[in-house]
Amino acid sequence: MGGIFSGGVLGTLLLVPLGTGRALLVIAAAVLLLAVVGVAGSPREREPVPDSP
């Protein structure tokens, strides 16, 4: 929900000074950056350690 609101605000603020094409490129770059940070920062799955007898 916050991402939708933030995208709308960012798009509105960038649309007037940059124009449509450049504003969409900036928004796409921001989304890509957030996706990379999310993937890099997510915890990785570890193999289960077998129980010791």
Secondary structure, 3 states (H helix, E strand, C coil): CHHHHHHHHHHHHHHHHHCHHHHHHHHHHHHHHHHHHHHHHCCCCCCCCCCCC
